[in-house]
Amino acid sequence: MDTHKEEWEKSYLNHDNFVFYPHEEVIRFVSRYIVKRTGLNQFQTIHTHNTIPKILDVGCGIGRHIIYCFQIGLDPYGIDLSHEAIKTAHKWTSDLDLPNYENHIRRGDIQNIPWESEYFHYAISHGVLDSMYFDVAKRAIKEIARILKENSLFYLDLVSGDDSNHAREFAGEEIVKTQHEKGTVQMYYNYSKILELIDNCFSIVEMNLIRNENVLTGNYHSRYHLVLKKV
């Protein structure tokens, strides 16, 4: 199956995806369901696990969410298709003295995640599952469900056809032609396609459609932000 690995390597070599700060919706998910920062060095535990929760970033890039999760006391892991991304993530986490970073952050295909079944308490995935063909995303969803414990939560986001160039219910695929992520896949989602994606693996806990509009030009784009529970 074509995962467009070469295009992603080029994207990271060009530093197109060198993002250094955690996404605000990932922070919201972690703060609401796992642990919330309440002071400079104070944290409120939300989860009910007896051990430090293991959390997997699916498509971790250079490691921004791994570092964020480590800093708030979680046990973070990551996987990404790109050698360049993982090399940079290893360098960054090594510089910050994160323990076991080479075992925790691995290069691999999310259709075949290299950890045992029910290993993780949580998973997150930002801007990943809509950057691949739909059949690849469906296989990845099954893998994510496999490595999560029963009733575990999974945050992800997906691009919507609700933008300046498409109809809201558009759910097709395109090859990116702009310089950023050029040559990679952009898969658009609507509600029915999301249901088909998660199939019998997850139930929906939260589902929000957030629109970002440029008031000066009128151009806009939208993303679905979801919290899913393994069934």
C-alpha positions as CSV (number, residue, x, y, z in Angstrom):
1,M,0.0,0.0,0.0
2,D,1.3,3.5,-1.0
3,T,1.9,5.5,2.2
4,H,3.7,8.4,0.3
5,K,6.7,7.9,2.6
6,E,9.1,9.6,0.2
7,E,6.9,12.7,0.1
8,W,6.8,12.8,3.9
9,E,10.5,12.4,4.1
10,K,10.9,15.4,1.7
11,S,8.4,17.4,3.8
12,Y,10.4,16.8,7.0
13,L,13.8,17.4,5.2
14,N,12.3,20.8,4.2
15,H,11.3,21.4,7.8
16,D,7.6,21.8,6.6
17,N,6.4,19.9,9.7
18,F,8.8,21.0,12.3
19,V,6.1,22.1,14.8
20,F,7.4,22.7,18.3
21,Y,4.3,23.5,20.5
22,P,1.5,21.1,21.5
23,H,-1.8,21.7,19.7
24,E,-4.4,23.4,21.9
25,E,-7.0,20.6,21.4
26,V,-4.5,18.0,22.5
27,I,-3.9,20.1,25.6
28,R,-7.7,20.3,26.2
29,F,-8.1,16.6,25.8
30,V,-5.3,15.8,28.2
31,S,-6.5,18.4,30.7
32,R,-10.1,17.2,30.7
33,Y,-9.5,13.4,30.8
34,I,-6.0,12.7,32.1
35,V,-4.2,15.3,34.1
36,K,-4.6,19.1,34.4
37,R,-2.0,21.6,35.2
38,T,-3.1,23.9,38.1
39,G,0.1,25.8,39.0
40,L,3.7,26.2,38.1
41,N,4.5,22.8,39.5
42,Q,1.1,21.6,40.5
43,F,-1.1,19.0,38.7
44,Q,-4.5,17.6,39.3
45,T,-5.0,13.9,38.4
46,I,-8.2,13.3,36.4
47,H,-7.6,9.7,35.4
48,T,-8.3,6.8,37.8
49,H,-5.4,4.5,36.8
50,N,-3.2,3.0,39.5
51,T,-0.1,3.5,37.5
52,I,1.3,6.4,35.4
53,P,-0.7,6.3,32.2
54,K,1.0,5.3,29.0
55,I,0.0,7.5,26.0
56,L,0.8,7.0,22.4
57,D,1.1,9.8,19.8
58,V,0.2,8.2,16.5
59,G,2.1,10.2,13.9
60,C,4.3,12.0,16.4
61,G,6.4,14.0,14.0
62,I,9.4,15.5,15.8
63,G,7.9,14.8,19.2
64,R,6.1,18.0,20.4
65,H,3.3,16.1,22.1
66,I,5.7,13.5,23.6
67,I,7.6,16.3,25.3
68,Y,4.4,17.9,26.5
69,C,3.0,14.7,28.0
70,F,6.3,13.9,29.7
71,Q,6.4,17.4,31.3
72,I,3.0,16.9,32.9
73,G,4.0,13.5,34.3
74,L,2.7,11.0,31.8
75,D,4.6,8.1,30.2
76,P,4.6,9.1,26.5
77,Y,5.4,7.1,23.4
78,G,5.4,7.9,19.7
79,I,5.5,6.4,16.2
80,D,6.0,8.1,12.8
81,L,6.5,7.0,9.2
82,S,9.4,9.4,8.6
83,H,13.0,8.5,9.4
84,E,13.8,12.3,9.5
85,A,11.0,13.0,11.9
86,I,12.1,10.2,14.3
87,K,15.8,11.2,14.1
88,T,14.8,14.8,15.1
89,A,12.5,13.5,17.8
90,H,15.4,11.4,19.3
91,K,17.7,14.4,19.2
92,W,15.2,16.7,20.8
93,T,14.2,14.3,23.6
94,S,17.8,13.3,24.2
95,D,18.7,16.9,24.7
96,L,15.9,17.2,27.3
97,D,17.0,13.9,29.1
98,L,13.8,12.0,28.5
99,P,14.4,8.4,29.6
100,N,14.2,5.5,27.2
101,Y,13.5,7.8,24.3
102,E,14.9,5.4,21.7
103,N,12.5,2.6,22.8
104,H,9.6,5.0,23.3
105,I,9.8,6.8,20.0
106,R,9.9,4.5,17.0
107,R,9.8,4.7,13.2
108,G,7.1,2.5,11.8
109,D,3.8,2.2,9.9
110,I,0.7,2.8,12.0
111,Q,-1.0,0.0,10.1
112,N,1.4,-2.3,12.1
113,I,2.1,-0.6,15.5
114,P,5.1,-2.2,17.2
115,W,3.6,-2.6,20.7
116,E,1.6,-5.4,22.2
117,S,-2.1,-5.4,22.5
118,E,-3.8,-3.3,25.2
119,Y,-0.4,-1.7,26.1
120,F,-1.6,1.9,26.2
121,H,-4.1,3.8,28.4
122,Y,-4.6,6.7,25.9
123,A,-3.7,7.7,22.3
124,I,-3.6,10.9,20.5
125,S,-3.3,11.7,16.8
126,H,-3.2,15.3,15.4
127,G,-3.3,15.9,11.6
128,V,-2.5,12.3,10.7
129,L,-5.4,10.1,9.8
130,D,-6.7,12.5,7.1
131,S,-3.2,12.5,5.4
132,M,-3.6,9.0,4.0
133,Y,-5.9,7.0,1.8
134,F,-9.1,5.9,3.5
135,D,-8.3,2.1,3.5
136,V,-5.0,2.8,5.1
137,A,-6.7,5.0,7.8
138,K,-9.2,2.2,8.5
139,R,-6.4,-0.3,9.0
140,A,-4.7,2.2,11.3
141,I,-7.8,2.7,13.4
142,K,-8.0,-1.1,14.0
143,E,-4.4,-1.1,15.1
144,I,-4.9,1.8,17.4
145,A,-7.9,0.0,19.0
146,R,-5.7,-3.1,19.3
147,I,-3.0,-1.4,21.4
148,L,-5.4,0.4,23.7
149,K,-6.8,-1.0,26.9
150,E,-10.5,-1.6,27.2
151,N,-12.6,1.7,27.5
152,S,-9.4,3.8,26.7
153,L,-9.8,7.2,25.1
154,F,-8.4,8.3,21.8
155,Y,-8.2,11.9,20.6
156,L,-7.9,12.6,16.9
157,D,-8.8,15.3,14.4
158,L,-9.8,15.1,10.7
159,V,-10.1,17.7,8.0
160,S,-13.7,18.6,6.9
161,G,-14.9,19.4,3.4
162,D,-16.4,22.5,5.0
163,D,-14.0,25.0,3.5
164,S,-13.7,27.7,0.9
165,N,-13.1,25.2,-2.0
166,H,-15.5,22.4,-1.2
167,A,-19.0,21.6,0.0
168,R,-19.5,20.7,3.6
169,E,-20.3,17.1,2.9
170,F,-17.4,16.6,0.5
171,A,-15.5,13.4,1.5
172,G,-13.1,12.8,-1.3
173,E,-9.4,12.7,-1.6
174,E,-6.8,14.9,-3.2
175,I,-3.1,15.0,-3.7
176,V,-1.6,18.1,-2.2
177,K,-0.2,20.4,-4.8
178,T,0.9,23.3,-2.6
179,Q,4.6,23.4,-1.4
180,H,3.6,22.5,2.1
181,E,3.3,18.6,2.2
182,K,3.4,18.6,-1.6
183,G,2.6,15.2,-3.1
184,T,1.0,13.8,0.1
185,V,-2.7,12.7,0.4
186,Q,-5.4,14.9,1.8
187,M,-8.5,12.9,2.7
188,Y,-11.7,14.9,3.6
189,Y,-14.3,13.7,6.1
190,N,-17.9,14.2,6.8
191,Y,-20.0,12.6,9.6
192,S,-21.0,9.4,7.7
193,K,-17.3,8.9,6.7
194,I,-16.2,9.3,10.2
195,L,-18.7,6.6,11.3
196,E,-17.3,4.3,8.6
197,L,-13.8,5.0,9.7
198,I,-14.3,4.1,13.4
199,D,-16.6,1.2,12.5
200,N,-17.0,-1.1,15.5
201,C,-13.7,-0.1,17.1
202,F,-14.7,3.1,18.9
203,S,-17.8,5.0,20.1
204,I,-17.9,8.8,20.0
205,V,-17.6,10.7,23.3
206,E,-17.1,14.2,21.8
207,M,-17.3,15.5,18.2
208,N,-16.8,19.2,17.5
209,L,-16.4,20.9,14.1
210,I,-14.1,24.0,14.5
211,R,-14.0,26.5,11.6
212,N,-11.0,28.9,11.1
213,E,-12.0,31.8,9.0
214,N,-9.9,34.7,7.6
215,V,-12.3,37.6,8.1
216,L,-10.3,39.8,5.7
217,T,-10.5,37.4,2.7
218,G,-13.5,35.2,3.6
219,N,-11.5,32.0,3.2
220,Y,-12.0,29.3,5.8
221,H,-11.3,25.7,6.6
222,S,-12.7,23.4,9.2
223,R,-11.6,20.3,11.2
224,Y,-13.5,17.7,13.2
225,H,-12.1,17.2,16.7
226,L,-13.1,13.9,18.3
227,V,-12.7,12.0,21.5
228,L,-13.4,8.3,21.0
229,K,-13.7,5.4,23.5
230,K,-12.6,1.9,22.6
231,V,-15.5,-0.5,22.6
